Amino acid sequence: MVVNTWDGAANSNWDDAGNWNSTGVTDRIPTSSDDVIIPDTSSINNPTLRQDQPVQSLTMQANATVVGAGFEITIHGENSNVAIDNDAIISGNLD
């Protein structure tokens, strides 16, 4: 299992590996088997989807924002302890 945390270091593009801090592997874009964390984005770039995105689980901390831009995040972790933990803003669709 990889925990992929948004750091927004490169830009606001979800599909840019330079925006992610991945545990145990080279930083990469999240996959359907990754647990994704979006931290407080008030002082960093908000992640903006460029296509539909699959993840295992999604944790959005307080003051985090994800911009859907007409695309969807699909959560595949129905059987995990936390499929979604949202204390933030989702702009767009969430399946």
Beta strands, then each sheet from edge to edge (+ up, - down):
strand 1: 2-6
strand 2: 20-22
strand 3: 34-38
strand 4: 53-55
strand 5: 57-60
strand 6: 65-75
strand 7: 84-86
strand 8: 89-94
sheet 1: 2+ 1- 3- 5- 7-
sheet 2: 4+ 6+ 8+
end
